[in-house]
Amino acid sequence: MQSALSFHLQAIANDNEPIPQPRGIESYVDALENSEGEELFLTYINFQSVLPEFVIA
């Protein structure tokens, strides 16, 4: 999963598109609360390990 996300984010960066801002745990909670019973696949990635050159200070 991490390599797929890394590939996707690198492609965004190569296209000079803005990298999406990381979101915190509240985004997981919101997704679960608003899922209406849907099954979700939520994941966490360490952004610094995926694209260290784009780490937001």
C-alpha positions in Angstrom: 0.0 0.0 0.0 2.8 2.4 0.9 4.5 1.9 -2.4 1.3 2.6 -4.3 0.7 5.8 -2.4 4.3 6.8 -2.9 4.0 6.3 -6.6 0.7 8.3 -6.7 2.1 11.2 -4.7 5.3 11.3 -6.7 3.3 11.5 -9.9 1.3 14.4 -8.4 4.6 16.1 -7.5 6.1 15.5 -11.0 3.0 17.1 -12.6 3.6 20.1 -10.4 0.2 19.6 -8.7 -0.2 20.4 -5.0 0.4 17.6 -2.6 -2.7 17.0 -0.5 -2.3 18.2 3.0 -2.0 15.4 5.6 -5.0 15.0 7.9 -5.1 13.8 11.4 -7.0 11.1 13.3 -10.2 13.2 13.2 -10.5 12.4 9.5 -10.7 8.7 10.4 -13.3 9.4 13.1 -15.3 11.5 10.6 -15.2 8.9 7.9 -16.4 6.2 10.3 -19.2 8.4 11.7 -20.4 9.2 8.3 -20.0 5.8 6.7 -23.7 4.8 7.1 -22.6 1.2 7.6 -20.3 1.1 4.6 -17.1 -0.9 5.0 -14.1 1.4 4.7 -10.4 0.8 4.1 -8.5 3.5 6.0 -4.8 3.6 6.2 -2.0 5.6 7.7 1.3 6.4 6.0 4.3 8.2 7.3 4.5 11.0 4.8 8.2 11.7 5.6 9.1 8.1 4.6 7.1 8.3 1.4 8.2 11.7 0.1 10.8 13.1 2.4 11.5 16.0 0.0 8.0 17.3 0.4 7.7 17.2 4.2 5.7 20.1 5.4 7.4 21.9 8.3 
